[in-house]
Amino acid sequence: MSVVQRTGEVRKWYMLGILGGLVITGQHLLKNLFQRKKMMTINYPEEKYEYSPRFKGNHVLTVKKDGSLRCTACMLCATNCPAECITIVAAEHEDPSVEKYPIHYEIDILRCVFCGFCEEACPVDAVRMGPEWQTPGRSGANFQYGIDYLAYRPQLKGGIQTFVDDEERHKAGI
């Protein structure tokens, strides 16, 4: 690839570029001042932007019909996470038909890049990215989300159930 470089006095006229940028900025300023109805900005606390249904926001752990977590503690979401923000501690379940379950599942939202790899890696549809995107907090400790927040927070109204139950999955060969 060749680069064309200007020679002579024209190269030193950087002020023309700066003035051109200022003219463009001034035009946008005046347009927004006198045509407020066409302005792209919304007044945030009063007006909220409606995102599409495909928007991926905060994480949600889904629950089964009986209210227990769907997560099988397979560690695929934690392994697939590029930010390494998911921590899982597994334990054996009392029910012999269930191999293991998470006793500790934590996501550090401040490290999370919201890429959705954890959702795609989960073989049992236990992790989803929900529609919530506002996460206020006063300190970094408020952004360590555990099982209670991820699965049973009040906004979820008892948890998000998956569409296909375990028996239906086994019958379908999933």
C-alpha positions as a Markdown table, in Angstrom:
| # | Residue | x | y | z |
|---|---|---|---|---|
| 1 | Met | 0.0 | 0.0 | 0.0 |
| 2 | Ser | 1.4 | 3.4 | -1.0 |
| 3 | Val | 1.0 | 6.5 | 1.1 |
| 4 | Val | 0.8 | 9.9 | -0.6 |
| 5 | Gln | 2.5 | 12.5 | 1.4 |
| 6 | Arg | 2.1 | 16.2 | 0.7 |
| 7 | Thr | 5.3 | 18.2 | 0.3 |
| 8 | Gly | 6.0 | 21.8 | 0.8 |
| 9 | Glu | 4.0 | 24.5 | 2.5 |
| 10 | Val | 0.6 | 22.9 | 2.2 |
| 11 | Arg | 1.7 | 20.2 | 4.6 |
| 12 | Lys | 2.1 | 22.8 | 7.4 |
| 13 | Trp | -1.4 | 24.2 | 7.0 |
| 14 | Tyr | -3.0 | 22.2 | 9.8 |
| 15 | Met | -5.1 | 25.1 | 10.8 |
| 16 | Leu | -7.5 | 24.5 | 7.8 |
| 17 | Gly | -8.3 | 21.0 | 9.2 |
| 18 | Ile | -9.0 | 22.4 | 12.6 |
| 19 | Leu | -11.2 | 25.2 | 11.3 |
| 20 | Gly | -13.1 | 22.7 | 9.1 |
| 21 | Gly | -13.8 | 20.5 | 12.1 |
| 22 | Leu | -15.0 | 23.5 | 14.2 |
| 23 | Val | -17.4 | 24.6 | 11.4 |
| 24 | Ile | -19.0 | 21.1 | 11.3 |
| 25 | Thr | -19.3 | 21.1 | 15.1 |
| 26 | Gly | -20.9 | 24.5 | 15.0 |
| 27 | Gln | -23.4 | 23.4 | 12.4 |
| 28 | His | -24.5 | 20.4 | 14.5 |
| 29 | Leu | -24.8 | 22.7 | 17.6 |
| 30 | Leu | -27.0 | 25.2 | 15.9 |
| 31 | Lys | -29.2 | 22.5 | 14.3 |
| 32 | Asn | -29.7 | 20.8 | 17.7 |
| 33 | Leu | -30.5 | 24.1 | 19.4 |
| 34 | Phe | -33.1 | 25.3 | 17.0 |
| 35 | Gln | -34.6 | 21.9 | 16.0 |
| 36 | Arg | -35.1 | 20.2 | 19.4 |
| 37 | Lys | -37.8 | 17.8 | 18.1 |
| 38 | Lys | -35.4 | 16.2 | 15.6 |
| 39 | Met | -32.6 | 15.8 | 18.2 |
| 40 | Met | -31.4 | 12.3 | 18.8 |
| 41 | Thr | -30.9 | 12.7 | 22.6 |
| 42 | Ile | -33.6 | 11.4 | 25.0 |
| 43 | Asn | -34.1 | 12.8 | 28.5 |
| 44 | Tyr | -32.9 | 9.7 | 30.3 |
| 45 | Pro | -34.7 | 9.4 | 33.7 |
| 46 | Glu | -38.0 | 10.5 | 32.3 |
| 47 | Glu | -37.8 | 8.8 | 28.9 |
| 48 | Lys | -36.3 | 5.3 | 28.5 |
| 49 | Tyr | -35.1 | 3.8 | 25.3 |
| 50 | Glu | -37.0 | 0.6 | 24.3 |
| 51 | Tyr | -34.5 | -2.1 | 23.3 |
| 52 | Ser | -35.4 | -4.9 | 20.9 |
| 53 | Pro | -36.5 | -8.3 | 22.4 |
| 54 | Arg | -33.1 | -9.7 | 21.3 |
| 55 | Phe | -31.3 | -7.4 | 23.6 |
| 56 | Lys | -28.9 | -9.2 | 26.0 |
| 57 | Gly | -28.6 | -7.5 | 29.4 |
| 58 | Asn | -28.1 | -8.9 | 32.9 |
| 59 | His | -27.7 | -12.6 | 33.5 |
| 60 | Val | -30.6 | -14.9 | 34.6 |
| 61 | Leu | -30.4 | -18.4 | 35.9 |
| 62 | Thr | -33.5 | -20.4 | 34.9 |
| 63 | Val | -35.4 | -22.7 | 37.2 |
| 64 | Lys | -37.3 | -25.9 | 36.7 |
| 65 | Lys | -41.0 | -26.3 | 37.2 |
| 66 | Asp | -40.4 | -27.4 | 40.8 |
| 67 | Gly | -38.4 | -24.2 | 41.5 |
| 68 | Ser | -35.0 | -25.7 | 41.6 |
| 69 | Leu | -32.1 | -24.4 | 39.5 |
| 70 | Arg | -31.7 | -25.9 | 36.0 |
| 71 | Cys | -27.9 | -25.5 | 36.2 |
| 72 | Thr | -26.0 | -28.8 | 36.4 |
| 73 | Ala | -22.7 | -27.2 | 37.3 |
| 74 | Cys | -21.0 | -28.5 | 34.2 |
| 75 | Met | -18.6 | -25.5 | 34.2 |
| 76 | Leu | -19.0 | -24.9 | 30.5 |
| 77 | Cys | -20.1 | -21.3 | 31.0 |
| 78 | Ala | -17.2 | -20.5 | 33.2 |
| 79 | Thr | -14.8 | -22.2 | 30.8 |
| 80 | Asn | -16.2 | -20.4 | 27.8 |
| 81 | Cys | -16.2 | -16.9 | 29.5 |
| 82 | Pro | -13.4 | -14.7 | 28.0 |
| 83 | Ala | -13.5 | -12.4 | 31.0 |
| 84 | Glu | -13.3 | -15.2 | 33.5 |
| 85 | Cys | -16.0 | -13.6 | 35.7 |
| 86 | Ile | -18.0 | -16.8 | 36.5 |
| 87 | Thr | -17.3 | -18.8 | 39.6 |
| 88 | Ile | -19.0 | -22.1 | 40.2 |
| 89 | Val | -18.7 | -24.6 | 43.1 |
| 90 | Ala | -20.4 | -27.9 | 42.6 |
| 91 | Ala | -21.7 | -30.5 | 45.0 |
| 92 | Glu | -23.4 | -33.9 | 44.7 |
| 93 | His | -27.2 | -33.9 | 44.8 |
| 94 | Glu | -29.2 | -36.0 | 47.2 |
| 95 | Asp | -31.3 | -37.3 | 44.3 |
| 96 | Pro | -29.4 | -40.1 | 42.5 |
| 97 | Ser | -30.9 | -39.1 | 39.1 |
| 98 | Val | -29.2 | -35.7 | 39.4 |
| 99 | Glu | -25.4 | -35.9 | 39.2 |
| 100 | Lys | -24.5 | -32.5 | 40.7 |
| 101 | Tyr | -25.7 | -29.0 | 41.2 |
| 102 | Pro | -24.1 | -25.6 | 42.0 |
| 103 | Ile | -23.9 | -24.7 | 45.7 |
| 104 | His | -22.1 | -21.4 | 44.7 |
| 105 | Tyr | -22.7 | -19.7 | 41.4 |
| 106 | Glu | -21.3 | -16.1 | 41.2 |
| 107 | Ile | -20.9 | -13.6 | 38.3 |
| 108 | Asp | -18.7 | -10.5 | 38.7 |
| 109 | Ile | -20.7 | -8.1 | 36.6 |
| 110 | Leu | -17.9 | -5.5 | 36.6 |
| 111 | Arg | -15.6 | -7.9 | 34.8 |
| 112 | Cys | -18.3 | -9.2 | 32.5 |
| 113 | Val | -18.2 | -8.0 | 28.8 |
| 114 | Phe | -21.8 | -9.2 | 28.1 |
| 115 | Cys | -20.7 | -11.2 | 25.1 |
| 116 | Gly | -23.3 | -14.0 | 25.6 |
| 117 | Phe | -20.8 | -16.9 | 25.3 |
| 118 | Cys | -22.0 | -18.3 | 28.6 |
| 119 | Glu | -25.6 | -18.4 | 27.3 |
| 120 | Glu | -24.4 | -20.2 | 24.1 |
| 121 | Ala | -22.2 | -22.7 | 26.0 |
| 122 | Cys | -24.9 | -23.9 | 28.4 |
| 123 | Pro | -26.2 | -27.3 | 27.2 |
| 124 | Val | -29.3 | -27.2 | 29.5 |
| 125 | Asp | -30.5 | -23.6 | 28.9 |
| 126 | Ala | -29.7 | -22.6 | 32.5 |
| 127 | Val | -28.0 | -19.3 | 31.7 |
| 128 | Arg | -29.8 | -16.5 | 29.8 |
| 129 | Met | -29.1 | -12.9 | 29.2 |
| 130 | Gly | -32.2 | -11.0 | 30.3 |
| 131 | Pro | -33.8 | -7.7 | 29.3 |
| 132 | Glu | -32.5 | -5.7 | 32.3 |
| 133 | Trp | -29.7 | -3.3 | 31.7 |
| 134 | Gln | -29.7 | -0.9 | 34.6 |
| 135 | Thr | -27.4 | -2.1 | 37.5 |
| 136 | Pro | -27.0 | 0.6 | 40.1 |
| 137 | Gly | -24.7 | 0.1 | 43.1 |
| 138 | Arg | -22.7 | 2.0 | 45.6 |
| 139 | Ser | -19.6 | -0.3 | 45.8 |
| 140 | Gly | -17.9 | -3.1 | 43.9 |
| 141 | Ala | -19.3 | -5.6 | 46.3 |
| 142 | Asn | -22.8 | -4.9 | 45.0 |
| 143 | Phe | -21.8 | -6.3 | 41.6 |
| 144 | Gln | -21.1 | -9.8 | 42.7 |
| 145 | Tyr | -24.3 | -11.6 | 41.7 |
| 146 | Gly | -25.0 | -14.9 | 43.4 |
| 147 | Ile | -27.7 | -17.6 | 43.0 |
| 148 | Asp | -30.3 | -15.6 | 45.0 |
| 149 | Tyr | -30.0 | -12.6 | 42.7 |
| 150 | Leu | -29.5 | -14.4 | 39.4 |
| 151 | Ala | -32.4 | -16.8 | 39.8 |
| 152 | Tyr | -34.8 | -15.4 | 42.4 |
| 153 | Arg | -34.6 | -11.6 | 42.3 |
| 154 | Pro | -38.0 | -9.8 | 42.7 |
| 155 | Gln | -38.0 | -8.5 | 39.1 |
| 156 | Leu | -38.2 | -12.1 | 37.9 |
| 157 | Lys | -41.3 | -12.9 | 40.0 |
| 158 | Gly | -40.2 | -16.3 | 41.1 |
| 159 | Gly | -37.7 | -17.1 | 38.4 |
| 160 | Ile | -37.7 | -17.7 | 34.7 |
| 161 | Gln | -38.8 | -21.2 | 33.7 |
| 162 | Thr | -37.5 | -23.0 | 30.7 |
| 163 | Phe | -39.9 | -24.0 | 28.0 |
| 164 | Val | -38.8 | -27.7 | 27.8 |
| 165 | Asp | -38.7 | -29.8 | 30.9 |
| 166 | Asp | -36.1 | -32.5 | 31.6 |
| 167 | Glu | -38.4 | -35.4 | 30.7 |
| 168 | Glu | -39.3 | -33.7 | 27.5 |
| 169 | Arg | -35.6 | -33.2 | 26.7 |
| 170 | His | -34.8 | -36.9 | 27.3 |
| 171 | Lys | -37.7 | -38.0 | 25.1 |
| 172 | Ala | -36.5 | -35.7 | 22.3 |
| 173 | Gly | -32.9 | -36.8 | 22.7 |
| 174 | Ile | -31.6 | -33.3 | 23.7 |
